[in-house]
């Protein structure tokens, strides 16, 4: 069975999407529509912007979403997912690709999400850190006994967990985790504590936008970050999407469940190959590939 997976923040690069724009009239039309919806030329930043330009949350998230969704649309008849999943932001891309959200509504929500997260980051200094080489339960226990806000945020693959929270609490947890035997506990260059209670103001802001958006039944199950299980009910999808900002990304568990449900081939749709690497670490026998577009789309 074919699973299509969609990357999140961190996969951006200068020049992303330019090949699609130059070779596909459909892609060109959708990119121009995106510029109109956003009210600024995101294509200029994607195609010619510097790494710094692309790092801004309000740019990064729509840029990755657009690259993934437009690539999926240019695949035409060859895009036949039996199931989909996306890592954090990638969940929005997956929902549009699976027909649960329109392109326009998906882009508006992603833009609102990025701006709400940016605002939440400015309220209080917060950050994230990657922890390598420890079992999940050891990391969870250390977070639980560390003073301040610090939680497990991204279960990326066995032995790789990202924690999220207040700057001081993250630093304390990193020291404690090194003592526990972590191979690395490294603070990440991110704008704030995504997928933690620090994102509550953003969750509240995004909740009303999601509630007021029409969702349809997806063409195939989506394995959502919050539950790591196959969801097809529109109301459940909405509720999970609202919870996602303050809840952990259960990527390891999602991939394990997809494999248990029959997935044997994973195609990454969007910039980079990060998710393919994680999938292979979670399930060694999995076949992975990058989606490539057809120039006649």
Secondary structure as UniProt FT lines:
FT   STRAND          2..6
FT   TURN            9..10
FT   TURN            14..17
FT   HELIX           18..23
FT   HELIX           25..38
FT   HELIX           42..48
FT   HELIX           51..55
FT   HELIX           57..74
FT   HELIX           76..78
FT   STRAND          83..86
FT   TURN            88..89
FT   HELIX           90..97
FT   TURN            98..99
FT   HELIX           103..123
FT   STRAND          126..132
FT   HELIX           136..145
FT   STRAND          150..157
FT   TURN            158..159
FT   STRAND          160..166
FT   HELIX           167..179
FT   TURN            180..181
FT   STRAND          184..187
FT   TURN            194..195
FT   HELIX           197..199
FT   HELIX           200..211
FT   STRAND          221..223
FT   TURN            225..227
FT   STRAND          230..231
FT   HELIX           234..243
FT   TURN            244..246
FT   HELIX           251..260
FT   TURN            261..262
FT   STRAND          265..268
FT   HELIX           274..282
FT   TURN            284..285
FT   STRAND          287..290
FT   TURN            295..296
//
